[in-house]
Amino acid sequence: MIKTTYLATTAAAFGLAAATLSPAFAQEKTDFSVAWSIYVGWMPWGYLDESGIMDKWAEKYGISVDIVQINDYVESINQYTAGAFDGVSATNMDTLSIPAGGGVDTTALIIGDYSDGNDAVIAKGDTTLEDLAGTSVNLVELSVSHYLLARALDSVGLEERDLDGVVNTSDADMIAAFSSNDVSTVVTWNPLVSEILSSNPDATNLFDSSAIPGEILDLMVVNTEVLEANPDFGRALVGAWYEVMGLMAEGDEDALTAMAEASGTDLEGYKAQLDATEMFFDPADGVAQAESPDLPDTMVNVAEFLFDKGILGVNAPSADFIGIAYPDGTITGDEGNVQFRFDPSFMKMAADGAL
């Protein structure tokens, strides 16, 4: 899961940049662009671009949509926040902290999946979560891995202060780090999780995201004002996405193989990653997730984690700094500063065959 760290100062800088560069000064237009990065649940974006499915849906609505792969996940979100893109693939946590925290009103257009084992706490030998007390843990600091560690520790009554510390480690260095004698525990994501577990006989999965279903959501988020001014942009994206979801649900090997190869693995490896991902192939399932009564509680927990780490927006005075709106009209956080919205209306169109 290419979900790397960023500094609070970086988020602040992009928040300021967004004031002048963001497409928030939205108007009707015909040319759009969205960014995505490699992760099991986001590989469909590359496929729908290369297969021509995106072009087909864009032409249906008389627009063009450029799908751009960005190798650095956080950089893709930073560029979206600065106005270079109209949408980006991102987790719920990173959407809240970077664009929403930077003052860019952002809508979750598609809830594509949630991590159901793709993110994991891995230790060497016969170790338990309780045994982590007094030890160091390597992870990508301030990422979803950091959040997963916090949830894992909480499950056994520990906190991060009970550790000897966390060691900020790039995802590119994680496999080598775990192989060294100096590192006993890492927190990371697939495909790194699969590689570490398969290549190290003494590696133990202590806790993974299957224990917190629905908390690490993988989304396609778009600029709210751009979407409001150009609803056909949303229709085209959603239509193309669910056409690919249909192929995946049917087990289309050509499509799945193309996604596997683009992500650097084979068909078997990609299917293994999908097994640890709760994909919402049916748009009705995405709608249900958006309307879940558990979602507000999840987002409150995420906001509290981000505030505790000092990365919930620029100079956020509390965990309630950013308002988050839900389909039933409820809001968590500051009702006067709503910057993140879950809008299942376009997924409902797909579910109803109305696109």
N, C-alpha and C positions, 0 to 999 in steps of 0.2 A: 504494500500500500504506500504509494509515493506521497507521504503526508509529512513533510518536513517542517522544521522549526523556523521561526522568524523572531526578530527582536521587536519589543514594544515600540522602539523608536522608528523602526521600519514601518510598522502599521500607522504610526502617527504621521510619518512623512507622506505616506500614500493617502492618508485621510485629508491632508492639506492639499495634495495634488489633485484629489478628486473634486475639490471645489471649483477648479478651473478646467480640468480635463474630462470629467465624467460626462457620459451621455445623458446626465440627469436633465439637461436642457432639452428634453425629449420633444421630438416632432415626428410627423409621419415621414417615413423613408422607405426605401426598397432594398437597401444593402445592409446586411448584418453579419456579424462574426461572433463565434463562440470559441473558447479555448478548452482543451481537455488534456489530461495527462494519463500516463499508463497506470492502470489498476484494473483488476479483474472486472469490476462492475462498470468501468467506463470504456472498456475496449469497444463496445458497440458504436461509440462516436466515431472512431476511426473507420470502422467497417461501413457505417451508413454513408460516410463521406466517399470512401474509395469505391463502393459498390454502385454509387449513383442514386441511392435511395434518397439522400438528402436533396439532391438536385431535383428529383422528381416531385417531392413534396413542396419544395420552394417554388418551382414553376407553377404548381397548382394554384398558389396564392399570389403569383406575379411578383415574387421577390427573389433575392439571392441570399444564401447563407453560407459563409465561409467557415469551415470547421478546421481549427488550427491546433495541432499537437504542440504542447510546450513540455519540454523534458523535465523542467523543475516545477513541481506541483505548486509550491508557495509563490514562485514567480508568476505563475499563470493567474493566481488569485490577485496578486499585487497589480498585475497589468489590467485585469478586469476592474479593480478598484480605481485605478488611475484613468479609466475610460477607454482603454485600448480595445476592449471587447464588450459586447452586449450581454454576454453570459459566460459562465465558466462551470466546470465540474468541480464540486467541492463537498466537504463534509458539513454537517450541521454546525459542528464546533468551529471550524475555520471560517464558515460564512458569518457566524456571529462575531468572531473576534476581528476579522480583517475588513471586509467591506462594510458590514453593518456597524462595526465599531469605528470605522473611518468615516461614517456619515453617508454612505451610499445605500439608499433604500433598495433592498434586494428581496426578490420573491423566489421561493422554492417552486419552480415550475414542474419539475419531475422528481419524485422520490423513487429512485431506481432500485435500491436495495438497502439492507443493513448488514453489517459485518456479523457473521454468525460463526466465528472461529478463525477468521482471517488475521486477527490481531491477537497476539499472545505474549504472556510472560513465560520465558523459558530459562530454566536453571540447569546446572550440571549436577548429576548424581541424585542421590536419595534426599531431595530437599523438599520442604514445604513452604507455603507462604509465610508461616510464622517464623521460619528460619531466616527470612530476609532481614529481620531486625538486626541492626548493627553491621550490615553489609552494604556494599555499593551496587547500584544497578545501572547498567548502560542502556541508554535510549536516546531517541531524538527528543530533546528537551522541548517542552511546551507544545508537543504534538498530541495526536490522539493516543499515542503510546503512553505519554505522560498521564493522560486522563485514565487510560486503562489501568495503569499501575495504581493510581489513587483509588479506583474502584476495587481493585484486587486487595489492596491493603485494608481498606475499609471492611471488606467481607470477613476479615479475621481480627478486627478490632485494632489494627495498626494505622499509623499515619506516616507520611513521608519523613517527618522529623525523627521517627524511630529508626530510620536507615542511617547508614554512615554517609549517605549522599547519593545523588544521581550524577552520572557522568554523561555529558552531552556527546553523543556519538552519531556521526553521519550514517544514514542508511547504507551508503556505499561502503562503509567500513564495518558494518555490523557483523557480517559473517567472519571476517578476519578477527574481529575483537573477541567473538565467542570462542574461537579456536585458540586464543592465547591463554596462557596460564594465569594472567592477571585479572581476567573477567570471569565471574561466576554466574551472572544473571543478565539477561538482556530482555528488552521489550521491543517487539518489532511487528512487522506485517508481512503478508504474502506478496511476492513469492519467497521472501527471505525466511519466513516461518517454516515453510515446507522444506527448504534447502537445509536449514540448520537441524531440524528434527531428523531428516533422512540421512544426513552425513555425519551426525554425532550420536553414536549409540548410547552415550550417557546423558543425552539431553532430555529434560523432562518438561512437559507442558504443565505449568503450575496453575494457569488461569488464562482463559481466552474470552473473546467477545461473545461466545455463545452463552456465557453466564449473565450477560447484560443485553438481551435481545432488544433491538429497536433503539439503542442509545447512540450507536455510531452509524448515522445515516449518510448514504452517498447520494448526492443530489445533482441536478442541473439547475443552477440558480441564474436569474436574469435580472437586469436592471428594471426596477418596478415601473419607473416612468416611461422607459422605452416600451415595455410590454403594454402598458395602458394606452399608449399612443399608437401602437402597432400590434394589435391582437393576432394578426395573421402570422407574425413572427412566432408567437407561441404555438399557434395551430400547426405550423409547418414543422417545428422542432418536435412537438409531441407526436405528430403523425408519423414522422420518420422513425422516431425512437421505438414506437410500439410495433411498427412493421418489422423491425429487427428483433424485438422481443418475441414476436410470433415465430420467427425463424428459429430462434434459440429454444423456445418452448417445444418446438417440433423436433429438435435435435438435428437441425440442418448441419451436416458435417462440413460442408464447404464454408459456411459462415463461421462456424466455431473454429475450424482449422485456421482460417484467416486471422481471427482474433488471437488465437493461441500463438501463431508465428509472430504477429505484430508485438505481442507482449514478451517475446523471448522464450517461449516454452513450446511444448508440443501439445497435441490434442488431449492426451491423457493428463498432462500437467495442468492444462487449463480447466479441464473438467474437475480435477481435484480441488482447484481453487473455487470453482463455482459451488462445489459441495459445501464449502465453508462460507457461502454467501447466500443470504435469503433474497434472491432476485424476485422482483415483482414483475413477472412476465405479463400478468394480467393488469391492465390499468386500474381495475376495480380494487386491486390489492394496494396499489399506491395511494388511492383515495382513502382506503380504510386506514392506512398508516397515518396519513395527514389528519384524519379525523379521530385518531385514537385518543381516548381520555388520558392516556399515559404520556402523550407527547409534551404537554405543558410542564409536567413534573420533570421529565428528562431535560428539557431546555432550561429550567430553573437550576437543576444540578450542574449543567454545563456552564451556565452563566456564573454560578458561584465558584466553580473551579477556575474559570478564566479570571475572575476578579481576584481570587486568592493568589494567582500567579502574576497579577499586575498587567494583564494583557486584554482586558475587556474595554477596548476603546481608549481614546485619548483622555487621560486624567479622569477616568471613571470614578465617581464618588462612592459607588456602591454596586452590588451585584444586580441591582434593578435599573441600572443606567440606561440600558437599551430595551425598548419595547418590542415584544414579539407578538404578532397577531396570528390567530388560529381561525380555521374555517367557521367556527360557530360564533365568531365575533369577540371571543374573550381575548384578553391581552395579559401577558405576564411582563413584568418590568414597567418602565415608564410609559404611560399612555400618551404622553406628550412628545415622546422620542421614539416612535415606532420605526424601526429600520430593517426589520426582518419579518417576512410574511409567508405563511404556508397557504398557498392557494391551489386547491385541487380541481378547480373548475375546468382546466384544459384536460387534465387526466379523465375527468368525468365525460368530457366530449368524446374522448377516445373510447371509453367504456361503453358509451351509448351509440357508437358508430356514427357520431355527428361531425366528424372532421372531413 
